[in-house]
Amino acid sequence: MRWDDLPVFLAALRGGSLASAGARLTIDASTVSRRLGALERDLDVRLFDRTPAGLSPTDAALRLLPLAEQAEAAVDQLQREGQALEQEIEGEVRIACPDGVATEFMPLVLVRLKERHPALVPTLICGIAYVDLNRREADLALRTSNPRGDDLVTVKLAETKVGVFGTQALVDRWRGAELAEVPFITWDAGWAHLEDARFLASIGANVVLRANSLPAHLAAARAGLGFVVNVAESSAGLVPLVDDLGVTGALWLTAHHTMRRVPRVNAVWTVVRATFASMR
């Protein structure tokens, strides 16, 4: 059995299809199929039934899953501990952050990183999808909710008020109206748990567009389609209809406690904290 077949097995279980597993591992579906076949031959057991709907795990696969996850956790821990022994501030650091943070705040962070640590190569993982730091899907993350976990180190970077923003023409048209009446741009159903989406749902908002990207929200708002619930700092080109909804927005910086000790990750952590502190 090859150790590098373990991630393929777990990706197939978690993704439910060859294509999904391949996307997770950045390999093609045919390679996933070939590697799974090799693993099944090595173990002398069928792990998946190939169906029109995708991969269906067999009882054997489900019985092996806890052991595979333990092995995965052990390998991840070994890698983290090994990286913590690094001395030089160089190489790649993967930073997960929402789109709005990536476009509005991170450019200044990246410039300062380049000035202070030219051998670092930051990689931004943009979006609001959950990134698992325990599985090393990123080295550190900026999140709009406070992440929980005994293995995580977390600090609050910023806290700001949230308002309703739109073009001057829309604000002039809708000033004084009930918020439930005005046109809003919000998140799609997959992100209905976010604070601003929950607020709009609570007032029965008139939604004219749903999208899973904050830059898409802001672009549509700047075009005059509707209003967005957002913080003033990332609402350039828009004016407030309501400047304070009484809803607080926050941004958190987090990393796995072992990765936090890695010099290149610590360097990014320090620059991110200093940059956000200077913006207050």
Secondary structure in CASP SS format (residue, H / E / C, confidence):
PFRMAT SS
TARGET T0000
AUTHOR 0000-0000-0000
METHOD secondary structure of the structure
MODEL  1
M C 1.00
R C 1.00
W H 1.00
D H 1.00
D H 1.00
L H 1.00
P H 1.00
V H 1.00
F H 1.00
L H 1.00
A H 1.00
A H 1.00
L H 1.00
R H 1.00
G H 1.00
G C 1.00
S C 1.00
L H 1.00
A H 1.00
S H 1.00
A H 1.00
G H 1.00
A H 1.00
R H 1.00
L H 1.00
T C 1.00
I C 1.00
D C 1.00
A H 1.00
S H 1.00
T H 1.00
V H 1.00
S H 1.00
R H 1.00
R H 1.00
L H 1.00
G H 1.00
A H 1.00
L H 1.00
E H 1.00
R H 1.00
D H 1.00
L H 1.00
D C 1.00
V C 1.00
R C 1.00
L C 1.00
F E 1.00
D E 1.00
R E 1.00
T E 1.00
P C 1.00
A C 1.00
G E 1.00
L E 1.00
S E 1.00
P E 1.00
T C 1.00
D H 1.00
A H 1.00
A H 1.00
L H 1.00
R H 1.00
L H 1.00
L H 1.00
P H 1.00
L H 1.00
A H 1.00
E H 1.00
Q H 1.00
A H 1.00
E H 1.00
A H 1.00
A H 1.00
V H 1.00
D H 1.00
Q H 1.00
L H 1.00
Q H 1.00
R H 1.00
E H 1.00
G H 1.00
Q H 1.00
A C 1.00
L C 1.00
E C 1.00
Q C 1.00
E C 1.00
I C 1.00
E C 1.00
G E 1.00
E E 1.00
V E 1.00
R E 1.00
I E 1.00
A E 1.00
C E 1.00
P C 1.00
D H 1.00
G H 1.00
V H 1.00
A H 1.00
T H 1.00
E H 1.00
F C 1.00
M H 1.00
P H 1.00
L H 1.00
V H 1.00
L H 1.00
V H 1.00
R H 1.00
L H 1.00
K H 1.00
E H 1.00
R H 1.00
H C 1.00
P C 1.00
A C 1.00
L E 1.00
V E 1.00
P E 1.00
T E 1.00
L E 1.00
I E 1.00
C E 1.00
G C 1.00
I C 1.00
A C 1.00
Y C 1.00
V C 1.00
D C 1.00
L C 1.00
N C 1.00
R C 1.00
R C 1.00
E C 1.00
A C 1.00
D C 1.00
L E 1.00
A E 1.00
L E 1.00
R E 1.00
T C 1.00
S C 1.00
N C 1.00
P C 1.00
R C 1.00
G C 1.00
D C 1.00
D C 1.00
L E 1.00
V E 1.00
T E 1.00
V E 1.00
K E 1.00
L E 1.00
A E 1.00
E E 1.00
T E 1.00
K E 1.00
V E 1.00
G E 1.00
V E 1.00
F E 1.00
G E 1.00
T C 1.00
Q H 1.00
A H 1.00
L H 1.00
V H 1.00
D H 1.00
R H 1.00
W H 1.00
R C 1.00
G C 1.00
A C 1.00
E C 1.00
L C 1.00
A C 1.00
E C 1.00
V C 1.00
P E 1.00
F E 1.00
I E 1.00
T E 1.00
W C 1.00
D C 1.00
A H 1.00
G H 1.00
W H 1.00
A C 1.00
H C 1.00
L C 1.00
E H 1.00
D H 1.00
A H 1.00
R H 1.00
F H 1.00
L H 1.00
A H 1.00
S H 1.00
I C 1.00
G C 1.00
A C 1.00
N E 1.00
V E 1.00
V E 1.00
L E 1.00
R E 1.00
A C 1.00
N C 1.00
S C 1.00
L H 1.00
P H 1.00
A H 1.00
H H 1.00
L H 1.00
A H 1.00
A H 1.00
A H 1.00
R H 1.00
A C 1.00
G C 1.00
L C 1.00
G C 1.00
F E 1.00
V E 1.00
V E 1.00
N E 1.00
V E 1.00
A H 1.00
E H 1.00
S H 1.00
S C 1.00
A C 1.00
G C 1.00
L C 1.00
V E 1.00
P E 1.00
L E 1.00
V E 1.00
D C 1.00
D C 1.00
L C 1.00
G C 1.00
V C 1.00
T E 1.00
G E 1.00
A E 1.00
L E 1.00
W E 1.00
L E 1.00
T E 1.00
A E 1.00
H E 1.00
H C 1.00
T C 1.00
M H 1.00
R H 1.00
R H 1.00
V C 1.00
P H 1.00
R H 1.00
V H 1.00
N H 1.00
A H 1.00
V H 1.00
W H 1.00
T H 1.00
V H 1.00
V H 1.00
R H 1.00
A H 1.00
T H 1.00
F H 1.00
A H 1.00
S H 1.00
M H 1.00
R C 1.00
END
